C-alpha cells in the first residue's frame, strides 16, 4: 500500500509532559524544539500524532 508522507514539527517543549507522550515523541523521532521530520502517513504514525497533537504542527503531502 502506498502511503503519502506527513511532515511533523515539534512546536511545544517536551519537558513536564506525560511519560506516554514522551514515548510518542521518541517514536516519531523528535528530540528538539522546532525539529521537523517527514514520515509515511501510516495508521501507527497517525495514532502517535493524534495523541500529542497539542505539541505538534503537521501537514500532509
C-alpha positions, 0 to 999 in steps of 0.5 A: 500500500502506498502511503503519502508522507506527513511532515511533523514539527515539534512546536511545544517543549517536551519537558513536564509532559506525560511519560506516554507522550514522551514515548510518542515523541521518541517514536516519531523521532523528535528530540528538539524544539522546532525539529521537523521530520517527514514520515509515511502517513501510516495508521501507527504514525497517525495514532502517535500524532493524534495523541500529542497533537497539542505539541505538534504542527503537521501537514500532509503531502 
